[in-house]
Amino acid sequence: MSSSSRRSRTRRAGSSLSSSSSSRSISEDQISELLSKLQALLPESQTRNGAHRGSAARVLQDTCSYIRSLHQEVDNLSETLAELLSSADVTSDQAAIIRSLLM
């Protein structure tokens, strides 16, 4: 195989990679719009100092913190529910219904 044929294949592969990655790239306007939508999903208490516009890093940090707090809340509620189910006078049919609703 000649070196010119290898080079032409490399160029073609490189051009197909750049064209496919450019078709999947997101513009800065789209990123800003997505960050605004993400920030709108956060409760006001999660945004620092009530700021409506923050850096992308700040929005992502706030989002991660919020998701962690939601996970903690789910864990706490699961423990509370487990305690209630074990201590309450619940029939096995009622417990099965509750479990099916939680799944």
C-alpha positions as a printed NumPy array, in Angstrom:
array([[  0.   ,   0.   ,   0.   ],
       [  1.441,   3.357,  -0.964],
       [  1.786,   6.235,   1.461],
       [ -0.356,   8.488,  -0.76 ],
       [ -3.219,   6.004,  -0.636],
       [ -2.938,   5.841,   3.17 ],
       [ -2.955,   9.625,   3.37 ],
       [ -6.047,   9.933,   1.196],
       [ -7.861,   7.38 ,   3.356],
       [ -6.821,   9.257,   6.485],
       [ -8.099,  12.509,   5.   ],
       [-11.405,  10.919,   4.056],
       [-11.794,   9.396,   7.526],
       [-10.927,  12.721,   9.124],
       [-13.392,  14.617,   6.959],
       [-16.171,  12.135,   7.702],
       [-15.449,  12.411,  11.423],
       [-15.55 ,  16.188,  11.36 ],
       [-18.728,  16.263,   9.28 ],
       [-20.475,  13.783,  11.568],
       [-19.345,  15.575,  14.716],
       [-20.366,  18.952,  13.312],
       [-23.839,  17.637,  12.542],
       [-24.154,  16.608,  16.199],
       [-22.627,  19.74 ,  17.685],
       [-24.728,  22.08 ,  19.75 ],
       [-24.527,  25.801,  19.246],
       [-23.826,  28.183,  22.113],
       [-27.383,  29.507,  21.79 ],
       [-28.764,  25.988,  22.177],
       [-26.564,  25.396,  25.229],
       [-27.752,  28.665,  26.765],
       [-31.354,  27.717,  26.092],
       [-30.891,  24.26 ,  27.631],
       [-29.192,  25.759,  30.688],
       [-32.066,  28.223,  31.111],
       [-34.574,  25.376,  30.914],
       [-32.563,  23.354,  33.404],
       [-32.339,  26.274,  35.8  ],
       [-36.087,  26.84 ,  35.484],
       [-36.628,  23.303,  36.78 ],
       [-34.708,  24.063,  39.969],
       [-36.687,  25.355,  42.923],
       [-35.814,  28.923,  43.926],
       [-34.229,  27.669,  47.138],
       [-31.718,  25.683,  45.067],
       [-30.47 ,  28.668,  43.084],
       [-27.822,  30.585,  44.918],
       [-28.934,  33.975,  46.2  ],
       [-32.033,  33.743,  44.035],
       [-29.967,  34.573,  40.972],
       [-31.83 ,  33.832,  37.788],
       [-28.827,  33.904,  35.504],
       [-25.717,  32.05 ,  36.454],
       [-22.746,  30.539,  34.806],
       [-23.139,  27.144,  33.202],
       [-20.94 ,  25.654,  35.919],
       [-23.116,  27.179,  38.65 ],
       [-26.328,  25.871,  37.07 ],
       [-24.84 ,  22.39 ,  36.767],
       [-23.561,  22.484,  40.368],
       [-26.984,  23.589,  41.621],
       [-28.649,  20.867,  39.57 ],
       [-26.335,  18.186,  40.959],
       [-26.965,  19.412,  44.508],
       [-30.702,  19.335,  43.922],
       [-30.567,  15.802,  42.518],
       [-28.518,  14.679,  45.544],
       [-31.089,  16.221,  47.886],
       [-33.899,  14.447,  46.001],
       [-32.058,  11.129,  46.355],
       [-31.664,  11.753,  50.083],
       [-35.346,  12.599,  50.393],
       [-36.315,   9.396,  48.579],
       [-34.066,   7.377,  50.882],
       [-35.569,   9.006,  53.973],
       [-39.134,   8.464,  52.755],
       [-38.359,   4.84 ,  51.888],
       [-37.046,   4.233,  55.397],
       [-40.091,   5.92 ,  56.927],
       [-42.438,   3.866,  54.79 ],
       [-40.611,   0.643,  55.658],
       [-40.919,   1.468,  59.357],
       [-44.618,   2.251,  58.983],
       [-45.29 ,  -0.949,  57.082],
       [-43.462,  -3.055,  59.633],
       [-45.083,  -1.424,  62.659],
       [-48.575,  -0.83 ,  61.325],
       [-51.389,  -3.305,  61.465],
       [-51.337,  -3.88 ,  57.722],
       [-52.649,  -7.046,  56.149],
       [-50.498,  -8.788,  53.595],
       [-53.015,  -7.828,  50.879],
       [-52.773,  -4.155,  51.851],
       [-48.979,  -4.338,  52.012],
       [-48.916,  -5.943,  48.554],
       [-51.062,  -3.131,  47.16 ],
       [-48.797,  -0.485,  48.71 ],
       [-45.682,  -2.213,  47.365],
       [-47.175,  -2.48 ,  43.879],
       [-47.939,   1.238,  43.927],
       [-44.355,   2.003,  44.852],
       [-42.829,  -0.109,  42.104]])
